[in-house]
Amino acid sequence: MCNAEVQWMAWRGGSISERAVRVAAGVHVGRVHYRGDHLLGAVHEPHYRCHVIIFGRPFAFNCYELLMLAESNGN
């Protein structure tokens, strides 16, 4: 995926796009907006929620942004 164009897309748990950036088998890159900051997290099966750590505790979010490969324009 070197030099690939990516973009953050608003997403909701329950399924995943084929264009989602995968970092391991069944694990994708997500982020949540929390108190003015973006926190990176892992999105994985079976519910595809974004899991982040806040103040040392795990939280899972149903609404998040998913890192996606940008759609090509036919080039």
Chimera marker file (.cmm) of the C-alpha trace (Angstrom):
<marker_set name="trace">
<marker id="1" x="0.000" y="0.000" z="0.000" r="1" g="1" b="0" radius="0.5"/>
<marker id="2" x="2.981" y="2.285" z="-0.363" r="1" g="1" b="0" radius="0.5"/>
<marker id="3" x="1.956" y="5.754" z="-1.572" r="1" g="1" b="0" radius="0.5"/>
<marker id="4" x="-1.720" y="4.803" z="-1.748" r="1" g="1" b="0" radius="0.5"/>
<marker id="5" x="-4.255" y="7.617" z="-1.503" r="1" g="1" b="0" radius="0.5"/>
<marker id="6" x="-6.490" y="7.224" z="1.533" r="1" g="1" b="0" radius="0.5"/>
<marker id="7" x="-9.338" y="9.147" z="3.102" r="1" g="1" b="0" radius="0.5"/>
<marker id="8" x="-11.350" y="9.041" z="6.311" r="1" g="1" b="0" radius="0.5"/>
<marker id="9" x="-15.028" y="8.196" z="5.825" r="1" g="1" b="0" radius="0.5"/>
<marker id="10" x="-17.830" y="8.427" z="8.379" r="1" g="1" b="0" radius="0.5"/>
<marker id="11" x="-18.836" y="4.865" z="9.231" r="1" g="1" b="0" radius="0.5"/>
<marker id="12" x="-21.150" y="2.853" z="11.444" r="1" g="1" b="0" radius="0.5"/>
<marker id="13" x="-20.577" y="-0.591" z="12.961" r="1" g="1" b="0" radius="0.5"/>
<marker id="14" x="-22.080" y="-3.742" z="11.501" r="1" g="1" b="0" radius="0.5"/>
<marker id="15" x="-20.188" y="-4.183" z="8.247" r="1" g="1" b="0" radius="0.5"/>
<marker id="16" x="-16.985" y="-3.106" z="6.532" r="1" g="1" b="0" radius="0.5"/>
<marker id="17" x="-16.099" y="-1.877" z="3.050" r="1" g="1" b="0" radius="0.5"/>
<marker id="18" x="-13.700" y="-3.769" z="0.794" r="1" g="1" b="0" radius="0.5"/>
<marker id="19" x="-11.756" y="-0.485" z="0.491" r="1" g="1" b="0" radius="0.5"/>
<marker id="20" x="-11.094" y="-0.288" z="4.258" r="1" g="1" b="0" radius="0.5"/>
<marker id="21" x="-7.399" y="-0.211" z="5.157" r="1" g="1" b="0" radius="0.5"/>
<marker id="22" x="-6.517" y="-3.537" z="6.801" r="1" g="1" b="0" radius="0.5"/>
<marker id="23" x="-3.561" y="-3.794" z="9.208" r="1" g="1" b="0" radius="0.5"/>
<marker id="24" x="-3.976" y="-7.471" z="10.141" r="1" g="1" b="0" radius="0.5"/>
<marker id="25" x="-6.370" y="-10.312" z="9.371" r="1" g="1" b="0" radius="0.5"/>
<marker id="26" x="-9.822" y="-8.938" z="10.186" r="1" g="1" b="0" radius="0.5"/>
<marker id="27" x="-8.474" y="-5.692" z="11.722" r="1" g="1" b="0" radius="0.5"/>
<marker id="28" x="-8.960" y="-2.261" z="10.110" r="1" g="1" b="0" radius="0.5"/>
<marker id="29" x="-7.989" y="1.321" z="11.013" r="1" g="1" b="0" radius="0.5"/>
<marker id="30" x="-10.606" y="3.569" z="12.588" r="1" g="1" b="0" radius="0.5"/>
<marker id="31" x="-10.701" y="6.759" z="14.617" r="1" g="1" b="0" radius="0.5"/>
<marker id="32" x="-13.188" y="8.447" z="16.901" r="1" g="1" b="0" radius="0.5"/>
<marker id="33" x="-13.668" y="12.113" z="17.738" r="1" g="1" b="0" radius="0.5"/>
<marker id="34" x="-13.400" y="12.505" z="21.512" r="1" g="1" b="0" radius="0.5"/>
<marker id="35" x="-13.298" y="15.844" z="23.344" r="1" g="1" b="0" radius="0.5"/>
<marker id="36" x="-11.826" y="17.743" z="20.415" r="1" g="1" b="0" radius="0.5"/>
<marker id="37" x="-9.247" y="15.100" z="19.478" r="1" g="1" b="0" radius="0.5"/>
<marker id="38" x="-9.097" y="12.149" z="17.116" r="1" g="1" b="0" radius="0.5"/>
<marker id="39" x="-8.181" y="8.823" z="18.724" r="1" g="1" b="0" radius="0.5"/>
<marker id="40" x="-6.942" y="5.977" z="16.529" r="1" g="1" b="0" radius="0.5"/>
<marker id="41" x="-8.476" y="2.599" z="17.113" r="1" g="1" b="0" radius="0.5"/>
<marker id="42" x="-8.910" y="-0.922" z="15.815" r="1" g="1" b="0" radius="0.5"/>
<marker id="43" x="-12.057" y="-1.989" z="13.970" r="1" g="1" b="0" radius="0.5"/>
<marker id="44" x="-12.531" y="-5.759" z="13.947" r="1" g="1" b="0" radius="0.5"/>
<marker id="45" x="-15.016" y="-8.594" z="13.637" r="1" g="1" b="0" radius="0.5"/>
<marker id="46" x="-17.673" y="-9.538" z="14.388" r="1" g="1" b="0" radius="0.5"/>
<marker id="47" x="-19.427" y="-6.209" z="15.108" r="1" g="1" b="0" radius="0.5"/>
<marker id="48" x="-16.958" y="-3.827" z="13.423" r="1" g="1" b="0" radius="0.5"/>
<marker id="49" x="-16.960" y="-1.292" z="16.245" r="1" g="1" b="0" radius="0.5"/>
<marker id="50" x="-13.991" y="1.036" z="16.752" r="1" g="1" b="0" radius="0.5"/>
<marker id="51" x="-12.064" y="0.066" z="19.896" r="1" g="1" b="0" radius="0.5"/>
<marker id="52" x="-9.950" y="2.779" z="21.554" r="1" g="1" b="0" radius="0.5"/>
<marker id="53" x="-8.238" y="3.304" z="24.896" r="1" g="1" b="0" radius="0.5"/>
<marker id="54" x="-9.274" y="6.367" z="26.924" r="1" g="1" b="0" radius="0.5"/>
<marker id="55" x="-7.507" y="7.034" z="30.236" r="1" g="1" b="0" radius="0.5"/>
<marker id="56" x="-6.280" y="3.427" z="30.283" r="1" g="1" b="0" radius="0.5"/>
<marker id="57" x="-9.723" y="1.891" z="29.765" r="1" g="1" b="0" radius="0.5"/>
<marker id="58" x="-11.086" y="0.240" z="26.602" r="1" g="1" b="0" radius="0.5"/>
<marker id="59" x="-14.152" y="1.683" z="24.879" r="1" g="1" b="0" radius="0.5"/>
<marker id="60" x="-15.999" y="0.575" z="21.731" r="1" g="1" b="0" radius="0.5"/>
<marker id="61" x="-17.779" y="3.077" z="19.470" r="1" g="1" b="0" radius="0.5"/>
<marker id="62" x="-20.511" y="2.263" z="16.949" r="1" g="1" b="0" radius="0.5"/>
<marker id="63" x="-20.038" y="5.524" z="15.003" r="1" g="1" b="0" radius="0.5"/>
<marker id="64" x="-16.527" y="6.387" z="13.869" r="1" g="1" b="0" radius="0.5"/>
<marker id="65" x="-14.390" y="7.201" z="10.838" r="1" g="1" b="0" radius="0.5"/>
<marker id="66" x="-12.873" y="4.380" z="8.819" r="1" g="1" b="0" radius="0.5"/>
<marker id="67" x="-9.614" y="4.761" z="6.877" r="1" g="1" b="0" radius="0.5"/>
<marker id="68" x="-10.370" y="3.851" z="3.263" r="1" g="1" b="0" radius="0.5"/>
<marker id="69" x="-8.423" y="3.551" z="0.052" r="1" g="1" b="0" radius="0.5"/>
<marker id="70" x="-9.499" y="6.455" z="-2.135" r="1" g="1" b="0" radius="0.5"/>
<marker id="71" x="-11.644" y="5.572" z="-5.139" r="1" g="1" b="0" radius="0.5"/>
<marker id="72" x="-9.665" y="5.701" z="-8.359" r="1" g="1" b="0" radius="0.5"/>
<marker id="73" x="-10.894" y="7.889" z="-11.189" r="1" g="1" b="0" radius="0.5"/>
<marker id="74" x="-10.234" y="5.254" z="-13.819" r="1" g="1" b="0" radius="0.5"/>
<marker id="75" x="-6.488" y="5.985" z="-13.976" r="1" g="1" b="0" radius="0.5"/>
<link id1="1" id2="2" r="1" g="1" b="0" radius="0.2"/>
<link id1="2" id2="3" r="1" g="1" b="0" radius="0.2"/>
<link id1="3" id2="4" r="1" g="1" b="0" radius="0.2"/>
<link id1="4" id2="5" r="1" g="1" b="0" radius="0.2"/>
<link id1="5" id2="6" r="1" g="1" b="0" radius="0.2"/>
<link id1="6" id2="7" r="1" g="1" b="0" radius="0.2"/>
<link id1="7" id2="8" r="1" g="1" b="0" radius="0.2"/>
<link id1="8" id2="9" r="1" g="1" b="0" radius="0.2"/>
<link id1="9" id2="10" r="1" g="1" b="0" radius="0.2"/>
<link id1="10" id2="11" r="1" g="1" b="0" radius="0.2"/>
<link id1="11" id2="12" r="1" g="1" b="0" radius="0.2"/>
<link id1="12" id2="13" r="1" g="1" b="0" radius="0.2"/>
<link id1="13" id2="14" r="1" g="1" b="0" radius="0.2"/>
<link id1="14" id2="15" r="1" g="1" b="0" radius="0.2"/>
<link id1="15" id2="16" r="1" g="1" b="0" radius="0.2"/>
<link id1="16" id2="17" r="1" g="1" b="0" radius="0.2"/>
<link id1="17" id2="18" r="1" g="1" b="0" radius="0.2"/>
<link id1="18" id2="19" r="1" g="1" b="0" radius="0.2"/>
<link id1="19" id2="20" r="1" g="1" b="0" radius="0.2"/>
<link id1="20" id2="21" r="1" g="1" b="0" radius="0.2"/>
<link id1="21" id2="22" r="1" g="1" b="0" radius="0.2"/>
<link id1="22" id2="23" r="1" g="1" b="0" radius="0.2"/>
<link id1="23" id2="24" r="1" g="1" b="0" radius="0.2"/>
<link id1="24" id2="25" r="1" g="1" b="0" radius="0.2"/>
<link id1="25" id2="26" r="1" g="1" b="0" radius="0.2"/>
<link id1="26" id2="27" r="1" g="1" b="0" radius="0.2"/>
<link id1="27" id2="28" r="1" g="1" b="0" radius="0.2"/>
<link id1="28" id2="29" r="1" g="1" b="0" radius="0.2"/>
<link id1="29" id2="30" r="1" g="1" b="0" radius="0.2"/>
<link id1="30" id2="31" r="1" g="1" b="0" radius="0.2"/>
<link id1="31" id2="32" r="1" g="1" b="0" radius="0.2"/>
<link id1="32" id2="33" r="1" g="1" b="0" radius="0.2"/>
<link id1="33" id2="34" r="1" g="1" b="0" radius="0.2"/>
<link id1="34" id2="35" r="1" g="1" b="0" radius="0.2"/>
<link id1="35" id2="36" r="1" g="1" b="0" radius="0.2"/>
<link id1="36" id2="37" r="1" g="1" b="0" radius="0.2"/>
<link id1="37" id2="38" r="1" g="1" b="0" radius="0.2"/>
<link id1="38" id2="39" r="1" g="1" b="0" radius="0.2"/>
<link id1="39" id2="40" r="1" g="1" b="0" radius="0.2"/>
<link id1="40" id2="41" r="1" g="1" b="0" radius="0.2"/>
<link id1="41" id2="42" r="1" g="1" b="0" radius="0.2"/>
<link id1="42" id2="43" r="1" g="1" b="0" radius="0.2"/>
<link id1="43" id2="44" r="1" g="1" b="0" radius="0.2"/>
<link id1="44" id2="45" r="1" g="1" b="0" radius="0.2"/>
<link id1="45" id2="46" r="1" g="1" b="0" radius="0.2"/>
<link id1="46" id2="47" r="1" g="1" b="0" radius="0.2"/>
<link id1="47" id2="48" r="1" g="1" b="0" radius="0.2"/>
<link id1="48" id2="49" r="1" g="1" b="0" radius="0.2"/>
<link id1="49" id2="50" r="1" g="1" b="0" radius="0.2"/>
<link id1="50" id2="51" r="1" g="1" b="0" radius="0.2"/>
<link id1="51" id2="52" r="1" g="1" b="0" radius="0.2"/>
<link id1="52" id2="53" r="1" g="1" b="0" radius="0.2"/>
<link id1="53" id2="54" r="1" g="1" b="0" radius="0.2"/>
<link id1="54" id2="55" r="1" g="1" b="0" radius="0.2"/>
<link id1="55" id2="56" r="1" g="1" b="0" radius="0.2"/>
<link id1="56" id2="57" r="1" g="1" b="0" radius="0.2"/>
<link id1="57" id2="58" r="1" g="1" b="0" radius="0.2"/>
<link id1="58" id2="59" r="1" g="1" b="0" radius="0.2"/>
<link id1="59" id2="60" r="1" g="1" b="0" radius="0.2"/>
<link id1="60" id2="61" r="1" g="1" b="0" radius="0.2"/>
<link id1="61" id2="62" r="1" g="1" b="0" radius="0.2"/>
<link id1="62" id2="63" r="1" g="1" b="0" radius="0.2"/>
<link id1="63" id2="64" r="1" g="1" b="0" radius="0.2"/>
<link id1="64" id2="65" r="1" g="1" b="0" radius="0.2"/>
<link id1="65" id2="66" r="1" g="1" b="0" radius="0.2"/>
<link id1="66" id2="67" r="1" g="1" b="0" radius="0.2"/>
<link id1="67" id2="68" r="1" g="1" b="0" radius="0.2"/>
<link id1="68" id2="69" r="1" g="1" b="0" radius="0.2"/>
<link id1="69" id2="70" r="1" g="1" b="0" radius="0.2"/>
<link id1="70" id2="71" r="1" g="1" b="0" radius="0.2"/>
<link id1="71" id2="72" r="1" g="1" b="0" radius="0.2"/>
<link id1="72" id2="73" r="1" g="1" b="0" radius="0.2"/>
<link id1="73" id2="74" r="1" g="1" b="0" radius="0.2"/>
<link id1="74" id2="75" r="1" g="1" b="0" radius="0.2"/>
</marker_set>
